[in-house]
Amino acid sequence: MSPSPERTSGQDSEIQDGKFFAAIGYINVLCFVPLLLKKKNNFAQFHGKQALVLFILEIAASILKVVPALGDLVFTVAFVLFGILSLVGVMKVLMGEYWEMPVIFEISNRVSL
């Protein structure tokens, strides 16, 4: 799904048009913003799907927090990991890049909206 390194002017305008929406998509529940408001923008959809997978994993980690001791550890590690991935995702969006997050991309690739 990721485009070739050579960009056309159409791709550049699509990236510029979707940057804001793709960037805010990495903020928890706001992952739905690019998915719902920029349905025809491949750049926003690409990052929105990855943000959606991160959000679902964050919810799963929060649910695991109920487990005594181990749940707190898993939640803390997940919170830090997903936070770092979200920050890197925002940076890649602002640089106009399609970045395939390790593991997350494979899962997001299966998401069809």
C-alpha positions as CSV (number, residue, x, y, z in Angstrom):
1,M,0.0,0.0,0.0
2,S,2.9,2.4,0.5
3,P,3.7,4.4,-2.6
4,S,6.9,4.3,-4.5
5,P,9.7,6.8,-3.5
6,E,9.1,8.9,-6.5
7,R,6.3,11.3,-5.7
8,T,4.1,13.0,-8.2
9,S,2.6,16.4,-7.7
10,G,-0.8,14.7,-7.1
11,Q,0.7,12.7,-4.3
12,D,2.3,15.9,-2.8
13,S,-1.1,17.7,-2.8
14,E,-2.8,14.7,-1.3
15,I,-0.2,14.6,1.5
16,Q,-0.5,18.3,2.1
17,D,-4.3,18.0,2.2
18,G,-4.2,15.1,4.6
19,K,-1.3,16.1,6.9
20,F,-3.3,17.8,9.6
21,F,-5.9,15.0,9.8
22,A,-3.3,12.3,9.8
23,A,-1.3,14.0,12.6
24,I,-4.2,14.5,15.0
25,G,-5.3,10.9,14.3
26,Y,-2.4,9.7,16.5
27,I,-4.1,11.3,19.5
28,N,-6.1,8.4,21.1
29,V,-9.8,8.5,20.1
30,L,-9.1,11.2,17.4
31,C,-7.9,8.3,15.2
32,F,-11.5,8.4,13.8
33,V,-11.1,11.9,12.5
34,P,-9.0,11.0,9.4
35,L,-10.9,7.8,8.9
36,L,-14.2,9.6,8.8
37,L,-13.4,13.0,7.4
38,K,-10.7,12.1,4.8
39,K,-12.1,8.9,3.2
40,K,-10.6,9.6,-0.2
41,N,-7.2,10.7,1.0
42,N,-4.8,7.8,1.0
43,F,-2.2,9.5,3.2
44,A,-4.8,10.3,5.9
45,Q,-6.3,6.8,5.7
46,F,-2.9,5.1,5.8
47,H,-2.0,6.9,9.1
48,G,-5.5,6.8,10.4
49,K,-5.6,3.0,10.2
50,Q,-2.3,2.7,12.1
51,A,-3.6,5.1,14.7
52,L,-6.8,3.1,15.1
53,V,-4.8,-0.1,15.7
54,L,-2.7,1.8,18.3
55,F,-5.9,3.0,20.0
56,I,-7.4,-0.5,20.2
57,L,-4.1,-1.8,21.7
58,E,-4.1,1.0,24.2
59,I,-7.7,0.0,25.2
60,A,-6.6,-3.6,25.6
61,A,-3.6,-2.6,27.7
62,S,-6.0,-0.5,29.9
63,I,-8.3,-3.5,30.4
64,L,-5.3,-5.6,31.5
65,K,-4.6,-3.1,34.2
66,V,-7.3,-4.9,36.2
67,V,-4.9,-7.8,36.8
68,P,-3.0,-7.2,40.0
69,A,0.8,-6.3,39.7
70,L,1.3,-7.7,36.3
71,G,-1.4,-5.6,34.8
72,D,0.2,-2.4,36.0
73,L,3.5,-3.4,34.5
74,V,2.0,-4.3,31.2
75,F,0.0,-1.1,31.1
76,T,3.0,1.1,31.9
77,V,5.2,-0.6,29.2
78,A,2.4,-0.4,26.7
79,F,1.7,3.2,27.5
80,V,5.3,4.2,27.0
81,L,5.7,2.1,23.8
82,F,2.5,3.3,22.2
83,G,3.3,6.9,23.2
84,I,6.6,6.7,21.4
85,L,5.1,5.1,18.3
86,S,2.4,7.8,18.2
87,L,5.1,10.6,18.5
88,V,7.2,9.1,15.8
89,G,4.0,8.7,13.7
90,V,3.2,12.4,14.1
91,M,6.8,13.3,13.1
92,K,6.6,11.1,10.0
93,V,3.2,12.7,9.1
94,L,4.6,16.2,9.4
95,M,7.6,15.1,7.2
96,G,5.0,13.9,4.6
97,E,6.2,10.2,4.8
98,Y,4.3,7.0,4.7
99,W,5.8,5.1,7.7
100,E,5.0,1.4,8.2
101,M,5.1,0.9,12.0
102,P,6.6,-2.5,12.9
103,V,3.8,-5.0,13.6
104,I,1.1,-2.3,13.6
105,F,1.3,-1.8,9.9
106,E,0.6,-5.5,9.2
107,I,-2.5,-5.4,11.4
108,S,-3.7,-2.0,10.0
109,N,-3.3,-3.4,6.5
110,R,-6.1,-5.9,7.2
111,V,-8.5,-3.1,8.3
112,S,-11.1,-2.3,5.7
113,L,-13.4,0.6,6.2
